[in-house]
């Protein structure tokens, strides 16, 4: 948050977002490089790398123990939308758009932000357009965006009906092809939790969740990014946020007062569709209200203190999550932590499994005897194990994505071979594959043909992640969050900062605050263990 009014602030962010996109498109954006160790002369390294011919540029960082990261997903961030089809979605992207879409009071407007030759409009021109929308102060529109929060097959059927009308089809096309979306909320938030809920889901109001990403602005001046996850991952959004925030110093509201008038999209809905809007909106609102979302900030220590104790900050955060959950529920549960595999071409993510034998030994030992004495070795073994599996996941040695692919292939092959033998048509077979068996094969019949590994209870258990965690640590982002991936689980977005650790916890269980309090107590105790058990002299 800053002192600018929200229209001014969003205008600057839109302008900088367009500049970021331009740098992506002409490949002038500095590439992501992961260094093992410290580069002694970073400025020299970057200067030399910038002059390298393209065919050598990728290899050059290896001389300095640096590893270039794949950036292909960054370009998917703009001009994209997730489109629902029956039993599957597709990602549609357009690179020649020059407009964004702006939502205000559930009305959708198209706003040109670039000229016919690709020139970016000035911050003043963009602000004029946004201010025009606010000043028009139209009555609340029909919240068609609630459909994007529907069950995907349901939304696919609704969208198909909408597209039968030329006006509605053109509206959908304008939204799908827009560079990105801006949601300007008239309402503000009275607390951190209410703000988090507003930015995560907004109770379905003034949102279009299928868009690649949306810049959100609250009536009290805060801004956020809400992004659809199929096209890319958090590391991409963090880089965008960092670059756009740095660029704010170049935003100047001066020059022309010309205005490219926004165009309001008007929907042509019949009575049945209006009823469906109301029904879908109520369902989405009820689901959102049942989500318990708490923001928990621990400020007693952070990254700097943990480095002094020669222990990984991420490992400490994950061990605190394990200990905190065990204290609250008295069980070790399947846990997911996201790891980026951008070190590989087209890389997305792999799973880190923080609930290890080593972390469990520490958790149970500490629960049996909460004194810090004699727990140092167990804590450091747990941290070392976490560091090891984290590196393995990032370097292509994880197991989850590999096994998931094998399970998916085995399932599809079994359905195809079984239905081919039964004389089913190719259309029927492909439909059954898309539906995981559909009407032609029962779940039991599908399971019969799978390798025993994929029908074992252990396979089902590790894929039911009670604790789904992800970290997005950046000075440009105050915090990040998401919903749980299973009904009885938790979504935990966390960030280890220099002098604090933040946990944004969501669940449908109603005990997110209790879990956050348990994390805080666990961090207190872990620090006592570190103080009572300093690292061996060889590690100091």
C-alpha positions in Angstrom: 0.0 0.0 0.0 1.1 3.6 -0.6 -0.4 7.1 -0.3 -1.6 7.3 -4.0 -5.3 6.8 -4.7 -6.0 3.4 -6.1 -6.7 4.5 -9.6 -3.4 6.3 -9.8 -1.6 3.3 -8.3 -3.1 0.8 -10.6 -2.4 3.0 -13.6 1.3 3.0 -12.8 1.3 -0.8 -12.3 -0.5 -1.3 -15.6 2.0 0.9 -17.4 5.0 -0.9 -15.9 3.3 -4.3 -16.7 3.3 -3.3 -20.3 6.9 -2.3 -20.2 7.7 -5.6 -18.6 5.9 -7.4 -21.4 7.8 -5.4 -24.0 11.1 -6.5 -22.4 9.9 -10.1 -22.5 8.8 -9.9 -26.2 12.1 -8.4 -27.4 14.1 -10.6 -25.1 15.9 -7.7 -23.4 14.8 -8.8 -19.9 17.8 -10.0 -17.9 17.5 -13.8 -17.7 17.1 -15.8 -14.5 20.3 -17.5 -13.4 20.7 -19.6 -10.3 24.2 -19.4 -8.7 25.7 -22.0 -6.4 27.7 -19.8 -4.2 28.6 -16.1 -4.6 29.6 -14.3 -7.8 32.5 -12.1 -6.8 32.0 -9.5 -9.6 28.3 -9.6 -10.5 28.4 -6.5 -12.6 31.2 -7.8 -14.8 29.5 -11.2 -15.1 26.2 -9.6 -16.3 28.0 -7.2 -18.7 30.0 -10.0 -20.4 27.0 -12.3 -20.5 24.9 -9.6 -22.3 27.4 -9.5 -25.1 27.7 -13.2 -25.6 26.3 -14.6 -28.9 23.1 -16.5 -28.3 24.6 -20.0 -28.9 27.2 -19.4 -26.2 25.1 -17.3 -23.8 23.6 -20.4 -22.2 26.9 -22.1 -21.5 28.8 -19.0 -20.2 27.2 -19.0 -16.6 28.4 -22.6 -16.0 32.0 -21.2 -15.8 30.9 -19.3 -12.7 28.8 -22.2 -11.2 25.7 -20.5 -12.5 22.7 -22.3 -14.0 20.4 -20.4 -16.5 16.7 -21.1 -15.8 14.1 -21.7 -18.4 11.9 -18.6 -18.9 9.5 -19.9 -21.5 6.5 -19.6 -19.1 7.1 -15.9 -18.6 5.7 -15.1 -22.0 2.6 -17.1 -21.3 1.7 -14.6 -18.7 0.2 -12.0 -21.0 -2.8 -12.4 -23.4 -3.8 -15.8 -22.0 -7.0 -17.4 -20.6 -8.0 -20.8 -19.4 -10.9 -22.1 -21.5 -13.2 -24.8 -20.1 -14.2 -27.7 -22.3 -16.0 -30.9 -21.3 -13.5 -33.0 -19.2 -10.5 -30.9 -20.1 -9.4 -27.3 -20.3 -7.2 -25.6 -22.9 -5.0 -22.5 -22.6 -5.6 -19.9 -25.2 -3.1 -17.1 -25.8 -3.0 -14.1 -28.1 0.1 -12.1 -28.7 -1.3 -9.2 -30.8 -3.8 -7.7 -28.4 -3.5 -4.1 -27.3 -6.2 -3.9 -24.7 -6.7 -4.9 -21.1 -10.1 -5.6 -19.4 -11.1 -3.7 -16.4 -13.8 -4.9 -13.9 -15.6 -2.4 -11.7 -18.8 -3.3 -9.8 -19.0 -6.5 -11.9 -19.1 -4.5 -15.1 -16.4 -5.4 -17.7 -14.7 -2.8 -19.9 -12.1 -3.1 -22.6 -9.4 -0.4 -22.4 -6.8 0.1 -25.1 -3.4 0.6 -23.5 -1.3 0.4 -26.6 -1.5 2.2 -30.0 -1.9 0.5 -33.4 1.9 0.4 -33.8 2.4 -1.2 -30.4 3.4 2.0 -28.6 2.5 1.9 -24.9 0.1 4.7 -23.8 1.4 7.0 -21.1 0.5 6.6 -17.4 -1.7 9.7 -17.6 -3.7 8.2 -20.5 -4.2 5.0 -18.7 -5.2 6.8 -15.5 -7.7 8.8 -17.5 -9.3 5.7 -18.8 -9.6 4.1 -15.4 -10.9 7.3 -13.9 -13.5 7.5 -16.6 -14.8 4.0 -15.6 -15.0 5.0 -11.9 -16.6 8.4 -12.6 -19.2 6.8 -14.8 -20.3 5.0 -11.6 -22.6 2.6 -13.5 -25.0 0.4 -11.6 -23.7 -3.0 -10.6 -23.4 -5.3 -13.6 -24.5 -8.9 -14.0 -21.6 -10.9 -12.3 -21.0 -13.3 -15.2 -17.5 -13.9 -13.7 -18.9 -16.2 -11.0 -19.1 -18.8 -13.7 -15.3 -19.0 -13.7 -15.5 -20.2 -10.1 -17.9 -23.1 -11.1 -17.1 -26.7 -11.4 -15.2 -26.9 -14.7 -17.6 -29.2 -16.6 -20.5 -27.1 -15.5 -18.8 -23.9 -16.7 -18.0 -25.6 -20.0 -21.6 -26.3 -20.6 -22.7 -22.7 -19.6 -20.0 -21.2 -21.7 -21.1 -23.2 -24.7 -24.6 -21.8 -24.4 -23.3 -18.3 -24.0 -21.3 -18.6 -27.2 -24.4 -19.3 -29.1 -25.2 -15.6 -28.8 -23.0 -13.3 -30.9 -22.9 -10.5 -28.3 -21.8 -12.8 -25.5 -19.3 -14.6 -27.7 -17.7 -11.3 -28.6 -17.6 -10.4 -24.9 -15.9 -13.7 -24.0 -13.4 -13.2 -26.9 -12.5 -9.7 -25.7 -11.8 -11.0 -22.2 -9.9 -14.1 -23.4 -7.6 -12.1 -25.7 -7.0 -9.2 -23.3 -3.4 -8.7 -22.2 -4.5 -9.1 -18.6 -7.3 -8.1 -16.3 -7.6 -5.3 -13.7 -10.2 -5.7 -10.9 -11.0 -2.4 -9.2 -13.0 -3.0 -6.0 -15.0 -0.2 -4.6 -14.9 -1.8 -1.1 -11.9 -1.8 1.1 -10.9 -4.2 3.9 -11.1 -3.7 7.7 -8.4 -6.2 8.6 -5.6 -8.3 7.2 -7.8 -11.4 7.1 -10.6 -9.6 5.3 -8.1 -8.2 2.8 -6.6 -11.7 2.2 -10.1 -13.1 1.5 -10.9 -10.2 -0.8 -7.7 -10.8 -2.8 -7.9 -14.6 -2.8 -11.5 -14.9 -4.0 -13.5 -11.7 -3.4 -16.5 -14.0 -2.7 -16.8 -14.2 -6.5 -17.6 -10.6 -7.0 -15.8 -8.5 -9.6 -13.6 -11.4 -10.6 -12.7 -13.5 -13.7 -10.6 -16.4 -12.4 -9.8 -17.9 -15.9 -7.6 -14.9 -16.8 -3.8 -15.6 -16.8 -3.5 -13.0 -14.1 -5.4 -10.1 -12.6 -4.2 -6.9 -10.9 -6.5 -6.3 -7.9 -7.0 -2.9 -6.2 -9.0 -2.4 -3.0 -11.0 0.6 -2.1 -8.5 1.3 0.7 -5.5 1.4 -1.6 -3.9 -2.1 -1.4 -3.0 -4.0 -4.5 -2.4 -7.7 -5.2 -2.0 -10.2 -8.0 -4.4 -13.1 -8.4 -3.2 -15.6 -11.0 -4.5 -18.7 -12.7 -2.0 -21.5 -12.2 -2.1 -23.7 -15.3 0.1 -21.5 -17.5 3.0 -20.9 -15.0 4.3 -20.9 -11.5 5.0 -18.6 -8.6 8.6 -17.9 -9.5 7.4 -16.3 -12.7 4.9 -14.1 -10.9 7.5 -13.1 -8.3 9.9 -11.9 -11.0 7.1 -9.9 -12.6 6.1 -8.3 -9.3 9.7 -7.4 -8.5 10.3 -5.8 -11.9 7.1 -3.9 -11.9 7.6 -2.6 -8.4 11.1 -1.4 -9.3 9.8 0.3 -12.3 7.4 2.5 -10.3 10.1 5.1 -9.9 9.8 5.8 -13.7 6.1 6.4 -13.6 5.3 10.0 -14.4 1.7 11.4 -14.7 2.4 14.1 -17.2 1.8 15.0 -20.8 -1.2 14.3 -22.9 -4.8 14.2 -21.5 -6.0 12.3 -24.5 -8.5 9.5 -23.7 -9.1 6.3 -25.7 -12.6 5.7 -24.4 -13.2 2.4 -22.6 -15.9 0.2 -24.0 -18.4 -1.5 -21.7 -19.2 -5.1 -22.5 -23.0 -5.7 -22.2 -24.3 -9.2 -21.8 -27.4 -10.6 -23.5 -28.7 -13.2 -21.1 -32.0 -15.0 -21.1 -33.9 -15.8 -17.9 -32.4 -19.2 -17.5 -28.9 -17.8 -17.7 -29.7 -15.1 -15.2 -30.9 -17.7 -12.8 -27.7 -19.7 -13.4 -25.7 -16.6 -12.5 -27.5 -16.3 -9.2 -27.2 -20.0 -8.5 -23.4 -20.1 -9.3 -22.8 -16.9 -7.4 -24.5 -18.3 -4.3 -22.5 -21.5 -4.5 -19.2 -19.7 -4.9 -20.0 -17.3 -2.1 -21.0 -20.1 0.3 -17.7 -21.9 -0.5 -15.7 -18.8 0.0 -17.4 -18.0 3.3 -16.6 -21.5 4.6 -12.9 -21.0 3.9 -11.0 -20.0 7.1 -8.1 -17.8 6.0 -5.6 -16.4 8.6 -2.5 -14.4 8.2 0.1 -15.2 10.9 3.3 -13.1 11.2 6.1 -14.4 13.4 8.6 -11.6 14.2 11.0 -12.9 16.8 13.6 -14.1 14.3 14.0 -14.6 10.6 16.5 -15.5 7.9 19.4 -13.5 9.3 19.3 -15.1 12.7 19.0 -18.6 11.2 22.0 -18.0 9.0 24.0 -17.2 12.2 23.1 -20.7 13.5 24.2 -22.3 10.2 20.8 -23.8 9.4 18.6 -23.5 6.3 15.7 -21.0 6.8 13.3 -23.1 4.6 14.2 -26.3 6.5 13.4 -24.5 9.8 10.0 -23.3 8.5 9.1 -26.7 7.2 10.1 -28.5 10.5 8.1 -25.9 12.4 5.1 -26.8 10.2 5.6 -30.5 10.9 6.0 -29.9 14.7 3.1 -27.4 14.8 0.7 -29.7 13.0 1.7 -32.8 15.1 1.0 -30.8 18.3 -2.4 -29.8 17.1 -3.5 -33.1 15.6 -1.1 -35.8 16.9 -0.3 -37.2 13.5 2.3 -37.0 10.7 0.5 -36.4 7.4 1.4 -36.2 3.7 3.0 -32.9 3.0 3.7 -31.1 -0.3 6.2 -28.4 -0.9 6.7 -27.0 -4.4 10.1 -27.0 -6.0 10.9 -25.2 -9.3 12.4 -27.3 -12.0 13.1 -24.2 -14.2 16.7 -25.5 -14.5 15.3 -27.7 -17.3 13.8 -26.6 -20.6 10.1 -26.3 -20.1 10.5 -27.2 -16.4 7.6 -26.5 -14.0 7.6 -28.0 -10.6 8.5 -31.1 -8.6 7.4 -32.2 -5.1 9.5 -31.9 -2.0 8.2 -34.2 0.7 9.1 -32.5 4.0 7.5 -35.2 6.2 10.7 -37.3 6.3 11.8 -40.0 8.8 14.3 -37.5 10.1 11.8 -34.7 10.7 9.4 -37.2 12.3 12.1 -38.3 14.7 12.7 -34.7 15.8 9.0 -34.0 16.1 8.3 -37.1 18.2 11.4 -36.6 20.4 10.5 -33.0 21.1 6.8 -33.9 21.8 7.9 -36.6 24.3 10.4 -34.3 26.0 10.0 -30.6 25.2 13.4 -29.6 26.7 15.9 -28.2 24.2 18.8 -30.2 25.5 20.0 -33.1 23.3 17.8 -32.2 20.4 20.4 -30.3 18.3 21.6 -33.4 16.4 18.0 -34.4 15.6 17.1 -30.9 14.4 20.2 -30.6 12.1 19.7 -34.1 10.7 16.1 -33.2 9.8 17.3 -29.9 8.2 20.1 -31.7 6.3 17.6 -34.2 5.0 15.3 -31.5 3.9 18.1 -29.6 2.1 19.1 -32.9 0.3 15.6 -33.7 -0.9 15.0 -30.1 -2.0 18.1 -30.2 -4.2 17.1 -33.5 -5.6 13.6 -32.2 -6.5 15.1 -29.1 -8.2 17.6 -31.2 -10.2 15.3 -33.8 -11.7 15.6 -36.5 -9.0 12.2 -36.2 -7.5 9.6 -39.0 -7.7 6.2 -37.4 -7.8 6.0 -36.1 -11.3 7.6 -39.2 -12.8 5.1 -41.5 -11.0 2.2 -39.3 -11.8 3.0 -39.6 -15.5 3.4 -43.3 -15.3 0.0 -43.6 -13.6 -1.7 -41.4 -16.2 -0.2 -43.4 -19.1 -1.1 -46.7 -17.5 -4.6 -45.6 -16.9 -5.1 -44.3 -20.5 -3.5 -47.4 -22.1 -5.7 -49.7 -20.0 -8.9 -47.9 -21.0 -7.9 -47.8 -24.6 -7.0 -51.5 -24.8 -10.0 -52.7 -22.9 -12.5 -50.7 -25.0 -10.8 -51.5 -28.2 -11.2 -55.2 -27.4 -14.9 -54.5 -26.7 -15.3 -53.0 -30.1 -15.9 -49.4 -29.0 -15.6 -46.6 -31.6 -12.6 -44.3 -31.5 -14.8 -41.4 -30.4 -16.2 -43.5 -27.6 -12.7 -44.5 -26.5 -11.3 -41.0 -26.5 -14.3 -39.7 -24.6 -13.8 -42.5 -22.0 -10.1 -41.7 -21.7 -11.0 -38.0 -21.0 -13.5 -39.1 -18.4 -11.2 -41.7 -16.7 -13.5 -44.5 -17.9 -16.8 -42.6 -18.1 -19.9 -44.5 -18.7 -18.2 -47.4 -20.4 -15.9 -48.5 -17.6 -16.4 -48.5 -13.8 -13.8 -47.3 -11.4 -13.2 -50.9 -10.4 -12.7 -52.0 -14.0 -10.2 -49.2 -14.5 -8.3 -50.1 -11.3 -8.1 -53.7 -12.3 -5.7 -53.0 -15.1 -3.3 -50.7 -13.3 0.0 -51.8 -11.7 -0.4 -52.6 -8.0 1.7 -49.6 -7.1 -1.1 -47.3 -8.3 -3.9 -49.1 -6.5 -2.1 -49.4 -3.2 -3.4 -47.5 -0.2 0.0 -45.8 0.2 -0.3 -44.3 -3.3 -3.7 -42.8 -2.4 -2.3 -41.6 0.9 0.7 -39.7 -0.4 -1.5 -38.0 -3.0 -3.9 -36.7 -0.4 -1.8 -33.8 0.8 -3.1 -32.6 4.1 -0.4 -29.9 4.2 0.1 -28.2 0.9 2.8 -25.6 1.2 4.6 -23.1 -1.0 7.0 -20.2 -0.4 7.1 -16.9 -2.2 9.7 -14.9 -0.4 10.3 -11.4 -2.0 10.6 -7.9 -0.7 8.1 -6.9 -3.4 5.4 -9.2 -1.9 4.0 -8.9 1.6 2.5 -12.4 1.4 0.8 -15.0 -0.7 -1.8 -17.6 -0.2 -4.0 -20.3 -1.8 -6.7 -22.7 -0.8 -6.2 -26.3 0.5 -6.0 -29.0 -2.1 -8.1 -31.4 -0.1 -11.2 -30.8 1.9 -9.6 -31.8 5.2 -6.3 -30.1 4.5 -4.5 -26.8 4.8 -3.1 -24.4 2.2 0.0 -22.8 3.6 1.8 -20.0 1.8 4.8 -18.9 3.8 7.8 -16.6 3.4 11.0 -16.4 5.5 12.1 -12.8 5.6 15.3 -11.3 7.1 13.6 -10.6 10.4 10.4 -12.6 10.4 8.4 -15.5 9.0 4.9 -15.2 7.6 2.3 -18.0 7.3 -0.9 -17.5 5.4 -3.1 -20.4 6.3 -6.3 -21.5 4.7 -8.6 -24.5 5.5 -12.2 -25.6 5.7 -11.7 -27.0 9.2 -12.0 -23.7 11.1 -8.7 -24.0 13.0 -6.3 -22.0 10.8 -5.5 -19.6 13.7 -4.8 -22.5 16.1 -2.4 -24.0 13.6 -0.7 -20.6 13.1 -0.3 -20.3 16.9 1.1 -23.8 17.0 3.7 -22.9 14.3 4.7 -19.9 16.4 5.2 -22.0 19.5 7.2 -24.5 17.4 9.5 -21.7 16.1 10.1 -20.5 19.7 11.1 -24.0 20.7 13.3 -24.6 17.6 15.2 -21.4 18.4 15.7 -22.6 22.0 17.2 -25.9 20.6 19.5 -23.9 18.3 20.7 -21.7 21.3 21.2 -24.8 23.5 23.0 -26.8 20.8 25.3 -24.5 18.8 26.6 -25.9 15.5 29.8 -28.0 15.5 33.0 -25.9 15.3 33.5 -27.2 11.7 30.3 -25.5 10.7 30.9 -22.2 12.4 
